[in-house]
Each structure stands twice: as structure tokens, then as C-alpha cells.
Amino acid sequence: MVRSLANGFAKRHRAGMNQSSIRILSEPGSDLIINLSPTERILRRTSLVSVGEHRCAPNHPFFRHGGGPQTCPYIGFMRSTIIRAPAGSRPEVHTPNAAGFHAIGSSYTRQAIDSAGDHSDWIAISPRFLADLIDEHWDLGWEPCDAFFPAPFAPVPLGAYLAQRHLVEVLNSNASLSDLAFEEYVTRIVRATLDEAFRFWKRRSRRKCIQRPTCERRRVAIIEAVKQRIATQYSTNLSLEALARSVHCSAGQLARIFPVLTGFSIHGYQQHIRLRVSLQLLRDAPFELCMVAAQLGFASHSHFSTVFRRQFGISPSEFAKNHPRSLVAAFLASLDRSLRRDLEDARSIQMH
């Protein structure tokens, strides 16, 4: 059923686009069907999951086209900031603080915010496999559906974001990695991302039931404007009063509604943007850490180092010196620790 649905969307996708521009990838016996555009490349693929990169500049012909209809479920992790408008849903400022959830048959258009365009990584998941992974969430009150995802956006935990970046670095380093290790680590990233997403969606659904539509639209417009300003001026020392004035609301109202609609405090949203950008800065250029700290808007090198270590468990200098090829040992060790924790938790449950 799911495979025939995906095949139908794949045929329509080929009919609507240049035959040579979109590749449809699938394997015998697998329901993971991937529609790959010229702006994407696959880093690793099995019958259950696939990991890829998407790099689309604002002047590329595919940027205006957008994406979809998708032939399998995807979770996207942003490296840049854009405005994404899913079909049938409102546009949203999509920053590295949020994951994008793309259901089978979904599509979107987008608008550039800066010169980076759409710079993201993604995980594609077998529909049957995903149905098993999210089965526990249906037990918590969500109704099962073919789309799998109740909404197109949700906050992504910093740990899951770092793990996903770690995985991409390992795959780009051509390090030897078994299919089993790859699939299980991807599964943990997906589960951590979905657990946070379903918690957020549940809170949002309760809130929508008690809000008047006109008030809700006004609140959403306020928050989207603030998100865009923070995403494009994350290094600026913004005040609550100035942010509120720029969107024509009170400081108290902004402080009250921002966490409800985004899952972050305002300061936390800015700090998370800075930290996620720092991962790229520390990899891309041999900057002095004091220059990185200043570029990100931290008060000092020591402040940046303290915040970075508190969130990631490693100092910025240690992270910068760790070559991607040497990450595979840490990658597999973290998987082993996670497996041992799961086994210990299972044994504890059995004993009780």
C-alpha cells in the first residue's frame, strides 16, 4: 500500500520534471524510494535508511521550484536559514534550531534569507520502518496516518543535531562503517528527533484548541518575524524590549508566547543558533577561537568556551582539532555506550 503510493508520486514527479533532472532510487524488496534532485547527493544508503546532503544556492533553477512531491518520509536538518512554505501549511522561518518533516506526497516552496540558500542534510526512512519507530507515539493519543508527521516543523535537540553532524562528517571521511552500525546510529538520531517533535506537537495541539484563529495568526506572525531577525542577526546583542518594539508588541507578550510557539526561550533560541553555526565555523577555517567567539556574538573567548563545553561536553579547541577521519572511533564508541544503556534499562524493567 505504502510502496504503491510512493510509486504513484514518483511517476507524477517524473512527469512534471525533466526526466534527466530527477533520479528515482530504490532497491528490490525495499519500500524506501528516493527522489534525488541535481542539488542533492547520497552519502550512504541501505534498504531502511539513507543519509544525504542538499546544497541549493538561491540562483539555482531548482531553488524556485522547491521540493517534492516526496516519494518517502524525510527528516531535514538545516545548516542555513530559509523561509520554507510546505504545501497546505503556512510559511515558516526554518533555522538550524528546527527539523523539517517531509511526508510522502508532500512538497514545498522556499524563499532565500541569505546568500547560503538551502544548505541542509537529510535522513530518508523506509515507511514501514518509520511506522514501527513511531508506534509508541500513537499509543500516547496521536492518530496513525499515512503522513506519519502531524506537522512540518519541530525543535531538534542539540544532542541530536550534533549526532547528525557527527554522522555526516564520518560518512564524508570515507571511514569504514558497517551497515548495522550505520543503521542503528541513524535510528537513534531519528528517535531522539521524533521524541522531541511529538512532545512539541502535543503541547501545540492543546494550545490551538483554546486560541481564537485571528489571535493565533497574529502571534504566529510576531514569532516568525522575531525568528528571522535572530537568525540573520544572531551575533547582535539584542534586547527583549528592542525585539518587541520591532514587531509591535509588548516585551511581556513576546516573552510569554515565544517559548510556546518555538519550544525555546528567546535567549535560548539565539544561543542555539550561535552554537550550531559554531560547529561549521570551527570546521571550515583555522580561525583563532577568540575570532570565532567574536563573530558569533559571545562576550569573550572564555564565555564561548564555557557555553560550548556545557552543551557539547567538549571544548571548542578540542572539537576544532579533531579531524573527521578520527571521529569514527568516537562515533562507534558512542553507539556502543548507547546500546549498553538500552540493555541495562531493559534488564532493569524486567527486574521490576
C-alpha positions in Angstrom: 0.0 0.0 0.0 2.7 2.5 1.1 5.0 1.4 -1.7 2.3 1.8 -4.4 1.5 5.3 -3.0 5.2 6.2 -3.2 5.5 4.8 -6.7 2.5 6.9 -7.8 4.1 10.1 -6.5 7.4 9.1 -8.2 5.6 8.7 -11.6 3.9 12.1 -11.2 7.2 13.7 -10.2 9.0 12.4 -13.3 6.1 13.6 -15.5 6.3 17.1 -14.0 10.1 17.5 -14.2 12.8 17.0 -16.8 13.5 13.2 -17.0 17.2 13.8 -16.7 17.0 16.1 -13.7 15.4 13.8 -11.1 16.6 10.3 -10.3 14.4 7.8 -8.5 16.4 5.4 -6.4 15.0 2.1 -5.0 16.1 -1.4 -4.1 14.3 -4.7 -4.8 12.2 -5.6 -1.7 12.6 -2.2 -0.1 9.8 0.4 0.2 12.5 3.2 0.5 12.1 5.1 -2.8 14.2 8.3 -3.0 13.7 11.1 -5.5 17.1 12.7 -5.9 17.5 16.2 -7.4 20.7 17.6 -9.0 21.3 19.6 -5.8 21.5 16.5 -3.6 23.9 13.7 -3.1 23.6 10.5 -1.1 26.3 9.8 1.5 25.1 6.3 2.5 22.1 4.1 1.7 20.6 0.9 2.9 17.2 -0.7 2.4 16.0 1.0 5.7 17.5 4.5 5.8 19.5 6.9 3.7 21.6 10.0 4.6 22.2 12.8 2.1 23.2 16.4 1.6 21.3 19.2 -0.1 23.1 22.3 -1.3 20.9 24.7 -3.4 22.1 28.3 -4.0 19.4 31.0 -4.4 20.3 31.4 -8.1 19.9 27.7 -8.9 16.9 26.8 -11.1 15.7 24.3 -8.5 15.6 26.8 -5.7 12.5 28.4 -7.1 10.9 25.0 -7.8 11.3 23.9 -4.2 11.0 20.2 -3.4 8.6 17.3 -3.8 6.3 15.6 -4.1 8.4 13.3 -1.9 8.4 9.6 -2.5 9.4 8.6 1.1 9.5 10.3 4.5 12.4 12.6 5.2 13.7 14.5 8.2 15.8 17.5 7.2 18.5 19.2 9.4 19.2 22.8 8.3 22.7 24.2 8.1 21.5 27.6 6.8 18.3 29.6 7.3 15.5 29.9 4.7 11.7 30.5 4.6 10.0 27.2 3.7 6.4 27.0 2.7 5.0 23.4 2.8 2.0 22.9 0.5 -1.1 23.3 2.6 0.7 24.9 5.5 1.9 28.4 6.5 5.4 29.6 5.6 7.9 29.3 8.4 11.4 30.6 9.1 13.4 27.4 9.1 16.7 27.7 11.0 19.1 25.0 12.3 17.1 25.0 15.6 14.2 23.1 13.9 14.0 19.9 12.0 11.8 19.7 8.8 9.5 16.7 8.5 8.5 15.8 4.9 5.8 13.2 4.4 5.2 11.0 1.3 3.5 13.2 -1.3 4.4 16.5 0.4 6.1 19.4 -1.4 7.2 22.9 -0.6 8.4 26.2 -2.0 11.1 28.3 -0.4 12.5 31.8 -0.2 16.1 32.8 0.5 17.1 34.8 3.5 20.8 35.0 2.8 23.3 34.0 0.2 23.7 30.5 1.6 20.4 29.4 0.1 19.1 26.0 1.2 22.1 24.2 2.9 20.9 21.1 4.7 21.3 17.4 5.4 18.6 14.8 5.5 17.6 11.3 6.6 15.2 9.4 4.4 13.4 6.5 6.1 11.6 3.4 4.9 7.9 4.0 5.5 7.4 0.5 7.1 10.5 1.1 9.4 9.2 4.5 10.4 5.8 3.2 11.2 7.4 0.8 13.8 9.6 3.6 15.2 6.7 5.9 15.9 4.2 3.2 17.0 4.7 4.2 20.7 3.6 7.8 19.9 0.3 6.6 18.5 -0.2 4.9 21.9 0.1 8.4 23.5 -3.0 9.7 21.8 -1.9 10.5 18.2 -4.0 9.0 15.5 -2.0 6.9 13.0 -1.9 8.3 9.4 -0.1 7.7 6.2 1.7 11.1 6.5 3.4 10.0 9.8 4.2 13.6 10.8 1.4 15.8 12.4 3.3 19.0 11.4 6.2 20.0 9.1 8.4 21.6 11.8 9.6 21.0 15.3 12.6 21.8 17.5 15.5 19.5 17.1 17.5 18.7 20.3 21.1 20.0 20.3 22.4 16.5 21.1 20.5 15.0 18.1 21.8 17.9 15.9 25.4 17.3 16.9 25.0 13.5 16.4 23.6 14.1 12.9 26.5 16.4 12.1 28.9 13.9 13.5 27.4 11.2 11.3 27.7 13.3 8.1 31.4 14.0 8.9 32.1 10.4 9.4 30.4 9.5 6.1 32.2 12.2 4.2 35.6 10.9 5.6 35.1 7.6 3.8 35.6 5.8 7.1 34.8 2.1 7.2 31.4 1.6 8.8 29.2 -1.5 8.8 25.6 -1.3 7.7 24.4 -2.4 11.1 26.4 0.4 12.9 25.2 2.9 10.4 21.5 1.9 10.7 21.4 1.8 14.4 23.1 5.1 14.9 20.7 6.7 12.4 17.8 5.1 14.2 18.9 6.8 17.5 19.1 10.2 15.8 15.6 9.7 14.3 14.1 8.5 17.6 15.6 11.4 19.6 14.4 13.9 17.0 10.9 12.4 16.8 10.6 12.1 20.6 11.2 15.8 21.0 9.0 16.6 18.0 6.0 14.7 19.3 6.3 16.4 22.7 6.3 19.8 21.0 3.4 18.9 18.7 1.3 17.7 21.6 1.8 20.9 23.5 1.0 22.9 20.4 -2.2 20.9 19.7 -3.5 21.5 23.2 -2.8 25.3 22.9 -4.5 25.6 19.5 -7.8 24.3 20.9 -8.1 27.3 23.2 -6.9 30.1 20.9 -9.0 32.3 18.6 -7.9 32.0 14.9 -7.2 35.7 14.5 -5.2 35.9 17.7 -3.2 32.8 16.7 -2.4 34.3 13.3 -1.2 37.5 14.9 1.0 35.6 17.4 2.5 33.4 14.6 3.4 36.5 12.5 5.1 38.1 15.5 7.2 35.0 16.3 8.2 34.4 12.6 9.4 38.0 12.4 11.5 37.6 15.6 12.9 34.2 14.4 14.0 35.8 11.2 15.7 38.7 12.9 17.5 36.4 15.4 18.6 34.1 12.6 20.1 36.9 10.5 21.5 38.9 13.5 22.5 36.1 15.9 25.8 37.9 16.7 24.0 41.1 17.7 23.3 41.9 21.4 19.5 42.1 21.0 17.3 43.2 23.9 13.8 42.0 24.7 12.5 45.5 24.5 14.0 46.2 21.1 12.8 42.9 19.7 9.3 43.5 20.9 9.3 47.0 19.5 10.4 45.7 16.1 7.3 43.5 15.9 4.9 46.0 17.5 4.1 44.0 20.6 4.9 44.3 24.3 8.0 42.7 25.8 5.8 40.7 28.2 3.7 39.3 25.4 6.8 38.3 23.4 8.4 36.6 26.3 5.2 34.7 27.0 4.4 33.4 23.5 7.8 32.8 22.0 8.6 29.6 24.1 5.1 28.2 23.4 5.4 28.5 19.6 9.1 27.6 19.2 10.0 25.4 22.2 12.8 27.8 23.1 13.3 30.8 25.3 14.3 33.8 23.2 17.8 33.9 24.6 18.0 30.1 24.2 17.0 30.4 20.6 19.8 32.8 19.9 22.3 30.8 21.8 21.4 27.6 20.0 21.7 29.3 16.6 25.2 30.5 17.7 26.3 27.1 18.8 25.0 25.3 15.7 26.8 27.9 13.5 29.9 27.5 15.6 30.2 23.8 14.5 30.6 24.9 10.9 33.0 27.8 11.7 35.3 25.6 13.7 35.5 23.1 10.8 35.7 25.4 7.9 38.5 27.7 8.7 41.6 27.8 11.0 40.1 30.8 13.0 41.5 31.7 16.4 38.9 30.9 18.9 38.6 34.5 20.0 37.7 35.4 16.5 35.0 32.7 16.3 33.6 33.9 19.7 33.5 37.5 18.4 31.9 36.5 15.1 29.2 34.6 16.9 28.5 37.5 19.4 29.8 35.9 22.6 31.1 38.4 25.2 34.5 36.7 25.3 36.5 33.6 24.3 36.1 32.1 27.8 32.3 32.7 27.7 32.1 30.9 24.3 34.2 28.0 25.6 32.1 27.6 28.7 28.8 27.6 26.9 30.2 25.2 24.2 31.6 22.7 26.7 28.4 22.8 28.8 26.3 21.9 25.8 28.6 19.5 23.9 30.8 18.1 26.6 34.0 19.1 24.7 35.9 22.4 24.4 35.8 24.3 21.1 39.6 23.8 20.6 39.2 20.0 21.1 36.4 19.9 18.6 38.4 22.0 16.1 41.4 19.8 16.3 39.5 16.5 15.9 39.9 15.6 12.2 36.8 14.0 10.7 38.7 10.8 9.9 39.5 10.3 13.6 35.8 10.7 14.5 34.8 7.2 13.6 36.2 5.7 16.8 34.2 8.1 18.9 31.2 7.5 16.7 31.3 3.8 17.2 32.1 4.2 21.0 29.1 6.4 21.5 26.9 3.8 19.7 28.3 1.1 22.0 27.6 3.1 25.1 24.0 3.8 23.9 23.5 0.1 23.2 24.7 -0.8 26.7 22.4 1.8 28.3 19.5 0.4 26.4 20.4 -3.2 27.5 20.7 -2.1 31.1 17.4 -0.2 31.0 15.7 -3.3 29.6 17.2 -5.5 32.3 16.1 -3.0 35.0 12.5 -3.1 33.6 12.5 -6.9 33.6 13.7 -7.0 37.3 10.8 -4.7 38.4 
